[in-house]
């Protein structure tokens, strides 16, 4: 599945209307970047030819989970669930 869109984020946050779209998009971008940095790989993912490929459902869910945390409680810390969802897709962790 691709990364969440603004419309999907709005639905997940149970926000009606478009008055908060700029805030939601900014937080969605931050959630995607946070996931990307944790995984040590760019999101959205691409194949060898540079074509976008779907991210695992766990990555999609983690992005929405992080978005909810940023939207509902911006003072909260990263949740263990966020890291558990992303852990299996993490690369280049080194030693």
N, C-alpha and C positions, 0 to 999 in steps of 0.2 A: 504494500500500500504506500502511496506517496506521503510526503509530510503533510500535516494538517493545514488546511486553508483557513483563511479568515472566517469564512462562513461556517466551517466545521468547528472552529474555535468558539465562535459566538454561540453556536448550538450547545457545545459542551459546557460552556459557562452559564447557560440558560439566560443569555442576554437577548432581549428583543430590541429591534430597532438598530440604527446605525450610529447613534450618538457617541458611543464609546469605541468605534472602530479604530481610530488612530491609536488609542491606548492598547487595545487588544492586539493590534498588529505589532506594535512595539514590543509588547510582552511576549508575543508568539515568536518574534525574531530572536528575542533574548533566550527563550526556552530552547529553540532550535540550536542556537549557538552554544548554549550550556551543554546540551546533549552531544553536539559535535566535538566540543573540547574534551568532554569526559571520555568519549569513544576514541579520541585521537584520529578522527577521520571526518572528511567534509560531509555535510548533509545539505541537499539531497545527494544520494549516492549515484555514481555513474559507472557504466561499464568501461571496458578498455577503449571503446570508440568515443567515449564522452557522452553517451546517451544516458538520460536519467533512468534509474532502476528503482524499484520499490524498496522501501525500508521494511524491516521486520515489524510485525504488529507490536512487539514489545517496545521498539523504539518509538513508534507512533504514540503508543499509550504513555510512555515516559515523557514525551514532549507535552502532551496534554496535561499530565499530572503536574509537571513543572509549571506550566501556564496557569493552572488553577491555583497553585501555591503562590505564584507571583501576583495574581489578580486578587485573590481572597485575603492573603496574609503576606504582604511583601517583606515583613520582618522575619518570617520563618526561615529556618535553615533547610538545606537540601534534605529531602526525606530518604530514608533507607530504601523505600519502595522504588524511588527514581533510580538509584544505583543498582538495585537488584534487577530491574527491568532492562537496564542498559548493559550490565556486566557481560552477558554472553556474546554481545556484539562488539566488545572493546578490542582494539588492536594496538600493536606496538607498545605494549606495556613495559617492555624492558625487564631488567632484573633488579 
